[in-house]
Amino acid sequence: MLSLNDRLTEIFINQKLITESQLDWALKIHADRGGSLSDILLELKLLKPSRLLRTLSKDLSLPLFDLKHFKINQEIVRIIPAEIARHYQIIPLSKTGGVITLAMVDPLNALTIQNLPEFRGLKISPIISSAQDINRAIELYYPSGVQADLDDLLKELASPIEIVKQEKEAYLAARSSSVSAMKLR
């Protein structure tokens, strides 16, 4: 089985998309700072986003998916914490049995993701989507900033309010019962 570097060499160099020295340069940057190798290749302007997506899709035999026309069930979104989705630029699309389908900018990150505690026991079925589509979906399905803080606060407040409401109803019911009992005497 080919190593990741060998596979990248096969994909990018044999397709004459970049030179071996360009790939070595990108891999060195990747080793120094981490992150997505795809992002580094794009940042260095060694590849155009559309070309990268088409090439990875074809050569890794993974479907290229347009998220703009796909509605994701909120229960599926909850499988992955927002921090993980943002960090790895992934969005869950479906889960069937022990298999989760993830739209990913960098499907080569599936190896890294598989080692996260959230995914132990789940098989990842990656599909490729653009960073723009995935980031748009993350913003849509994972509230951020002030809205997320408000949602969290409302959830925290809802429980005590419900308890007070139940206690009030119980008090009124008990009071009503005792008043009725007094009238019967």
N, C-alpha and C positions, 0 to 999 in steps of 0.2 A: 504494500500500500504506500502511496506517495505521501511525503510529508507536506505540510501546509505550504512551505516555501517552494517545494518542487511543483506543487499543484498550481501555485500562482505563476511560477515561471512558465509552466506549460500553457496556462491560459493567456497571460499578457504578452509574453515574449514570442511564443510560437505563433500567436495571432498578429504579431508585429504591431502591437498597440503601444508598447514601450520597449526601451532597450534594457538589457540586463543591468547596466550601471544605474539606470533610472530606478529600477525595481530595488536594487541594493540600497540606493539612497533612501527610498521610501521605507524600506524595512528597517534601516538604521534609525530613522526618525520614529518609527513605530516602536522599536525596542526602547528608545530613550524616554518617550513620553506616554506610550500606550495609546489607547483610543482605537478607532476604527481605521484599518489599513485603507479601506475605500475612501474615507474622508481625507486621509493623507494624500492619496493619489489625486483626488480632486483639488485639494488645497494647493498642491504643487503644480496644478494645471497640466498634469501628465495625461489625464483623460477627461473627456466631457461626461457629465452625469448620464446622459441618455446612452452613450456608447458603453459606459461601464455597466449599466443595468442590463442592456441587451446582451452583452458578452457574458456576464455572470449567469444570466438566465439560460442562455443557450448552452454554454459549456458545463454548467453544473446541473443541467436538466431540471431547473426549477422554474415554475411559472412566474411570469411577470404580471403583477396584479395592480390594477388601478383602483385605489381605495375611494376615489371621489363618488363612486356610484354604489357604494356598499354600506349598509347600515349594520352596525355591530350591536349585538345584544349586550346590555349593561351587565348581566350576570357573567358573561365571558370576560368583559373588561376587568372585572373585580379579581380575576385569577392572578393578574400581575399588578403589583404595586406601581404607582405612578413614577416613583423614583427609578425603578428598574426599566420601565418603558422609556422614560426620557434618556436615561444613561445609555442604553443599548439601541435606542431608536427602533423599538419594536412595538407592535400592537397585536394583541390576540384577536383572532377572527372567529375561531370555533374550537370546540373541544368535543371529541368523540372517544368515549372510553378513556384510555390512558394516553391519547394522542392530542396534542394541542397544536393548532395551526397558527403560526406566527408570521405576520408580514414584517419583513426585515429590510433595512437598508443594506446591511452587510450579512449575508447568509453564512459567511465564514465564521461569524461570531456565534453560531449555533454550538460550536464546540465549547466556547467559554460559558455560554448561557446554560448549557446542560449541567454544568457543575454548580450552579446556584442552588441553594437549599429549596427555593420555591419550585424548582423543576425536578427535584429528585422523584423518580418514579413516573415522570411524564416523558413520553417520547415527543420530540419536537419535529414537526413537519414544517420546514421553512418555505416561504414564498418570498419573492423579491418585490419591493415597491420603492418608489422614489422617496428620498428624504423629505421632500416637500409634502408629499401625500401623508407620510407617517407622522410628521410633525403637526400637520393640520388635524389628523385624527386624534393625536394625543391631546391637543388643545381642546378638541371637541368633547372627548370622552373622559378626560381627567381634568377637572377644574383646577385652576392654579391661582396663586396669589390671594387677593382679598376674598374672592368668591369661595375658594377652598376653605379659608379660615372661617368665613361666615357659616358655611355648611357644617364644619366641624363643631362650631359653637352652638348652632341650632340643634345638632344631634345630642350634644352634652346637656343642653337645657331641656330638651324634650323629656328625658327620663324623670328628673325631679318634678317637672310640671305635671306629668302624668300621675306621679305618686300623690301629689297634693290634690289633684282632681279626684282621684280614687278615694283618698281619705275624706275629702269634703262630702262626696256622695255617700260614703259609709256612715259618716256622722249624721248627715241629713236623714238617711234611712233609719238609723238607730233612734234618732230624735223623734221621727215620725211614728215609729213603732211604740216608743214610750208614751207619747202623747195619746196615741190610739188606745193604749192599755189603760191610761188614766181615765179616759172617757168611759171605758167599759165598766169601771168600778162603780 
